[in-house]
């Protein structure tokens, strides 16, 4: 699952979550490392707008083969670049 929101950092950022349902600590950390490495090596960050991309790993990710896992990541990152961020429904209060 992917969540994409605008950020004020001026560049894309990556966040990861994985609950215990995904698997033990070894499995969760392996999947996080794969996502980070794929993002670092494969994703054209210059094509992404200034967004925060949060990848929420599901239990099915642990059982997916590498090719399927990376294909799905590619698809999601391309969609994030194409559609850009969705606006948050929450209003930010002005800072004093």
Backbone torsions as a table, in degrees:
resi	resn	phi	psi	omega
1	UNK	NA	142.2	-176.5
2	UNK	-121.4	140.7	170.3
3	UNK	-127.8	133.8	-178.6
4	UNK	-129.6	126.0	178.5
5	UNK	-137.6	148.7	175.5
6	UNK	-61.2	150.1	172.1
7	UNK	-131.9	167.7	-179.2
8	UNK	-102.5	8.6	-177.7
9	UNK	-76.7	-21.4	179.8
10	UNK	89.0	1.5	178.7
11	UNK	-151.9	159.6	179.9
12	UNK	-71.7	146.9	176.8
13	UNK	-130.8	153.0	-177.9
14	UNK	-116.3	134.9	174.0
15	UNK	-128.5	149.7	-177.5
16	UNK	-133.1	142.0	172.1
17	UNK	-135.4	147.4	176.0
18	UNK	-154.1	117.5	-179.9
19	UNK	-81.1	172.9	179.3
20	UNK	-65.8	-19.0	177.7
21	UNK	-64.7	-24.2	179.2
22	UNK	-66.4	-36.0	-179.1
23	UNK	154.1	-171.7	178.5
24	UNK	-69.0	176.3	-176.9
25	UNK	-58.4	-38.6	-179.4
26	UNK	-62.9	-45.2	-179.3
27	UNK	-65.7	-47.7	180.0
28	UNK	-59.9	-45.1	-178.9
29	UNK	-67.4	-36.6	177.6
30	UNK	-62.3	-45.1	179.5
31	UNK	-64.5	-41.2	177.3
32	UNK	-61.2	-44.0	178.6
33	UNK	-60.7	-41.2	179.3
34	UNK	-62.5	-43.5	-179.7
35	UNK	-65.0	-47.3	-179.9
36	UNK	-59.1	-46.0	-178.2
37	UNK	-66.6	-40.9	177.9
38	UNK	-63.1	-43.8	177.9
39	UNK	-61.0	-43.7	-177.8
40	UNK	-66.1	-43.1	-173.3
41	UNK	-91.9	-34.5	-168.1
42	UNK	-107.1	-31.1	-172.4
43	UNK	-80.7	131.0	177.2
44	UNK	-81.2	90.0	-176.3
45	UNK	-65.4	-24.3	177.0
46	UNK	-68.0	-17.0	178.0
47	UNK	-89.6	-13.8	179.3
48	UNK	-88.2	139.6	174.3
49	UNK	-72.3	179.1	178.1
50	UNK	-72.2	90.9	-176.6
51	UNK	-135.4	157.7	168.2
52	UNK	-99.6	121.7	178.3
53	UNK	-107.1	119.1	178.2
54	UNK	-112.1	121.7	178.1
55	UNK	-100.4	118.3	177.5
56	UNK	-103.1	107.6	-176.6
57	UNK	-75.2	133.9	178.1
58	UNK	-102.1	165.2	-178.4
59	UNK	-59.1	-33.1	-180.0
60	UNK	-63.0	-25.0	179.9
61	UNK	-63.2	-33.7	-179.1
62	UNK	-66.7	-31.8	-178.3
63	UNK	-92.5	-8.8	-178.4
64	UNK	-75.8	144.1	174.4
65	UNK	-68.7	163.2	-177.7
66	UNK	-59.1	-46.8	-177.9
67	UNK	-59.8	-46.1	-179.8
68	UNK	-63.7	-42.2	179.5
69	UNK	-59.3	-48.8	-178.2
70	UNK	-70.7	-35.3	176.0
71	UNK	-61.2	-43.2	179.7
72	UNK	-65.0	-41.8	176.6
73	UNK	-60.8	-45.2	178.6
74	UNK	-58.2	-44.8	-179.4
75	UNK	-60.7	-44.3	-178.0
76	UNK	-68.8	-40.7	178.7
77	UNK	-67.1	-37.5	176.8
78	UNK	-63.2	-42.7	178.9
79	UNK	-62.9	-39.7	178.8
80	UNK	-63.2	-39.2	178.9
81	UNK	-70.9	-35.4	-178.1
82	UNK	-73.7	-46.5	-173.3
83	UNK	-91.7	-19.4	-179.3
84	UNK	69.9	-173.0	-176.1
85	UNK	-78.6	155.2	169.4
86	UNK	-95.1	145.5	178.5
87	UNK	-73.0	141.2	176.8
88	UNK	-71.4	144.4	178.0
89	UNK	-81.1	-11.4	-178.3
90	UNK	-90.1	134.6	177.2
91	UNK	-86.9	139.7	175.2
92	UNK	-89.9	135.9	177.2
93	UNK	-78.1	144.7	179.4
94	UNK	-64.0	139.5	179.2
95	UNK	-83.7	138.6	-179.0
96	UNK	-92.0	NA	NA
